Amino acid sequence: MTKKMAARWLLRIRLAERGIFNTTDLMPHLEERGVKLSRMQVYRLVTEEPIRVSMDHIAALCDILSCTPSDLIEVVPEARPTRRAANERGTLPSGIKPVRARLHKR
């Protein structure tokens, strides 16, 4: 069985802890550290879970927030839907009986 892991991006929480609520307030701090991103790129970095993040960006964010990369990224087991066996059927609440559908030709 393969164990699947997922990563949660916690940048927005770390920014809020430091009193930074607007993504535009983060831009000057990044530029001071040599990271040039557009307003939209900074917005996406903060509000969305990135697939890839540059090491330079992580280093700059850690310096700005006085934290470590593990404070920005949380690794959690991915919730996987449980699978039923082929012969196992779902149960209906008592008193409800399924009605077979009828198809009519036009």
Phi and psi restraints in degrees (value plus and minus 20) as a CYANA .aco file:
   2 THR   PHI    -111.4   -71.4
   2 THR   PSI     110.3   150.3
   3 LYS   PHI    -109.8   -69.8
   3 LYS   PSI     104.0   144.0
   4 LYS   PHI    -124.1   -84.1
   4 LYS   PSI     114.3   154.3
   5 MET   PHI    -137.0   -97.0
   5 MET   PSI     133.3   173.3
   6 ALA   PHI    -150.6  -110.6
   6 ALA   PSI     137.2   177.2
   7 ALA   PHI    -135.9   -95.9
   7 ALA   PSI     116.2   156.2
   8 ARG   PHI    -125.6   -85.6
   8 ARG   PSI     113.1   153.1
   9 TRP   PHI    -111.5   -71.5
   9 TRP   PSI      97.2   137.2
  10 LEU   PHI    -126.8   -86.8
  10 LEU   PSI      -2.6    37.4
  11 LEU   PHI     -79.9   -39.9
  11 LEU   PSI     -63.4   -23.4
  12 ARG   PHI     -80.8   -40.8
  12 ARG   PSI     -59.1   -19.1
  13 ILE   PHI     -86.4   -46.4
  13 ILE   PSI     -65.0   -25.0
  14 ARG   PHI     -83.7   -43.7
  14 ARG   PSI     -57.4   -17.4
  15 LEU   PHI     -85.3   -45.3
  15 LEU   PSI     -64.0   -24.0
  16 ALA   PHI     -82.1   -42.1
  16 ALA   PSI     -56.5   -16.5
  17 GLU   PHI     -83.1   -43.1
  17 GLU   PSI     -47.4    -7.4
  18 ARG   PHI    -115.6   -75.6
  18 ARG   PSI     -16.4    23.6
  19 GLY   PHI      61.7   101.7
  19 GLY   PSI      -2.2    37.8
  20 ILE   PHI    -122.3   -82.3
  20 ILE   PSI      88.5   128.5
  21 PHE   PHI    -130.1   -90.1
  21 PHE   PSI     -40.3    -0.3
  22 ASN   PHI    -123.7   -83.7
  22 ASN   PSI     116.0   156.0
  23 THR   PHI     -86.2   -46.2
  23 THR   PSI     -47.1    -7.1
  24 THR   PHI     -89.2   -49.2
  24 THR   PSI     -42.4    -2.4
  25 ASP   PHI     -91.5   -51.5
  25 ASP   PSI     -40.7    -0.7
  26 LEU   PHI    -101.4   -61.4
  26 LEU   PSI     -47.7    -7.7
  27 MET   PHI     -76.0   -36.0
  27 MET   PSI     -68.5   -28.5
  28 PRO   PHI     -81.6   -41.6
  28 PRO   PSI     -55.2   -15.2
  29 HIS   PHI     -85.3   -45.3
  29 HIS   PSI     -60.4   -20.4
  30 LEU   PHI     -86.8   -46.8
  30 LEU   PSI     -62.9   -22.9
  31 GLU   PHI     -83.0   -43.0
  31 GLU   PSI     -55.5   -15.5
  32 GLU   PHI     -79.9   -39.9
  32 GLU   PSI     -47.4    -7.4
  33 ARG   PHI    -121.7   -81.7
  33 ARG   PSI      -6.7    33.3
  34 GLY   PHI      63.1   103.1
  34 GLY   PSI      -7.3    32.7
  35 VAL   PHI    -120.2   -80.2
  35 VAL   PSI      91.2   131.2
  36 LYS   PHI    -122.3   -82.3
  36 LYS   PSI      89.0   129.0
  37 LEU   PHI    -149.1  -109.1
  37 LEU   PSI     128.2   168.2
  38 SER   PHI     -92.5   -52.5
  38 SER   PSI     146.7   186.7
  39 ARG   PHI     -78.4   -38.4
  39 ARG   PSI     -61.3   -21.3
  40 MET   PHI     -88.6   -48.6
  40 MET   PSI     -57.5   -17.5
  41 GLN   PHI     -85.3   -45.3
  41 GLN   PSI     -60.2   -20.2
  42 VAL   PHI     -86.3   -46.3
  42 VAL   PSI     -61.6   -21.6
  43 TYR   PHI     -78.6   -38.6
  43 TYR   PSI     -67.3   -27.3
  44 ARG   PHI     -85.7   -45.7
  44 ARG   PSI     -57.4   -17.4
  45 LEU   PHI     -81.0   -41.0
  45 LEU   PSI     -57.5   -17.5
  46 VAL   PHI    -102.4   -62.4
  46 VAL   PSI     -63.6   -23.6
  47 THR   PHI    -111.2   -71.2
  47 THR   PSI     -41.7    -1.7
  48 GLU   PHI    -132.6   -92.6
  48 GLU   PSI     139.6   179.6
  49 GLU   PHI    -104.8   -64.8
  49 GLU   PSI      91.6   131.6
  50 PRO   PHI     -92.8   -52.8
  50 PRO   PSI     129.2   169.2
  51 ILE   PHI    -102.5   -62.5
  51 ILE   PSI     -62.0   -22.0
  52 ARG   PHI    -149.9  -109.9
  52 ARG   PSI     120.6   160.6
  53 VAL   PHI    -153.0  -113.0
  53 VAL   PSI     112.5   152.5
  54 SER   PHI     -85.3   -45.3
  54 SER   PSI     123.8   163.8
  55 MET   PHI     -81.9   -41.9
  55 MET   PSI     -54.2   -14.2
  56 ASP   PHI     -82.6   -42.6
  56 ASP   PSI     -58.9   -18.9
  57 HIS   PHI     -88.2   -48.2
  57 HIS   PSI     -62.8   -22.8
  58 ILE   PHI     -84.2   -44.2
  58 ILE   PSI     -62.3   -22.3
  59 ALA   PHI     -82.0   -42.0
  59 ALA   PSI     -62.4   -22.4
  60 ALA   PHI     -85.3   -45.3
  60 ALA   PSI     -63.7   -23.7
  61 LEU   PHI     -83.9   -43.9
  61 LEU   PSI     -60.5   -20.5
  62 CYS   PHI     -84.4   -44.4
  62 CYS   PSI     -57.8   -17.8
  63 ASP   PHI     -87.8   -47.8
  63 ASP   PSI     -63.5   -23.5
  64 ILE   PHI     -82.7   -42.7
  64 ILE   PSI     -63.3   -23.3
  65 LEU   PHI    -115.3   -75.3
  65 LEU   PSI     -20.2    19.8
  66 SER   PHI      31.4    71.4
  66 SER   PSI      34.7    74.7
  67 CYS   PHI    -159.0  -119.0
  67 CYS   PSI    -196.9  -156.9
  68 THR   PHI    -131.8   -91.8
  68 THR   PSI     144.7   184.7
  69 PRO   PHI     -77.2   -37.2
  69 PRO   PSI     -51.3   -11.3
  70 SER   PHI     -89.5   -49.5
  70 SER   PSI     -36.8     3.2
  71 ASP   PHI     -99.4   -59.4
  71 ASP   PSI     -40.2    -0.2
  72 LEU   PHI    -115.0   -75.0
  72 LEU   PSI     -47.5    -7.5
  73 ILE   PHI    -145.9  -105.9
  73 ILE   PSI     106.2   146.2
  74 GLU   PHI    -133.7   -93.7
  74 GLU   PSI     104.8   144.8
  75 VAL   PHI    -115.6   -75.6
  75 VAL   PSI     104.4   144.4
  76 VAL   PHI    -151.9  -111.9
  76 VAL   PSI     131.5   171.5
  77 PRO   PHI     -84.7   -44.7
  77 PRO   PSI     118.4   158.4
  78 GLU   PHI     -98.2   -58.2
  78 GLU   PSI     113.5   153.5
  79 ALA   PHI     -91.6   -51.6
  79 ALA   PSI     100.7   140.7
  80 ARG   PHI    -131.1   -91.1
  80 ARG   PSI     117.4   157.4
  81 PRO   PHI     -86.3   -46.3
  81 PRO   PSI     122.1   162.1
  82 THR   PHI     -96.9   -56.9
  82 THR   PSI     121.1   161.1
  83 ARG   PHI    -124.3   -84.3
  83 ARG   PSI     122.0   162.0
  84 ARG   PHI    -114.7   -74.7
  84 ARG   PSI     133.2   173.2
  85 ALA   PHI     -88.4   -48.4
  85 ALA   PSI     136.7   176.7
  86 ALA   PHI     -80.1   -40.1
  86 ALA   PSI     -54.6   -14.6
  87 ASN   PHI    -111.8   -71.8
  87 ASN   PSI     -22.0    18.0
  88 GLU   PHI    -107.4   -67.4
  88 GLU   PSI     112.4   152.4
  89 ARG   PHI    -133.3   -93.3
  89 ARG   PSI     130.2   170.2
  90 GLY   PHI     -91.6   -51.6
  90 GLY   PSI     133.6   173.6
  91 THR   PHI    -124.1   -84.1
  91 THR   PSI     125.1   165.1
  92 LEU   PHI    -119.4   -79.4
  92 LEU   PSI     132.9   172.9
  93 PRO   PHI     -79.2   -39.2
  93 PRO   PSI     132.6   172.6
  94 SER   PHI     -82.2   -42.2
  94 SER   PSI     124.1   164.1
  95 GLY   PHI      70.8   110.8
  95 GLY   PSI     -28.1    11.9
  96 ILE   PHI    -128.3   -88.3
  96 ILE   PSI     105.2   145.2
  97 LYS   PHI    -138.7   -98.7
  97 LYS   PSI     115.6   155.6
  98 PRO   PHI     -89.4   -49.4
  98 PRO   PSI     126.2   166.2
  99 VAL   PHI    -132.5   -92.5
  99 VAL   PSI     108.7   148.7
 100 ARG   PHI     -88.8   -48.8
 100 ARG   PSI     113.6   153.6
 101 ALA   PHI     -94.1   -54.1
 101 ALA   PSI     125.7   165.7
 102 ARG   PHI    -137.9   -97.9
 102 ARG   PSI     112.2   152.2
 103 LEU   PHI    -123.8   -83.8
 103 LEU   PSI     114.6   154.6
 104 HIS   PHI    -135.3   -95.3
 104 HIS   PSI     115.5   155.5
 105 LYS   PHI     -98.1   -58.1
 105 LYS   PSI     126.0   166.0
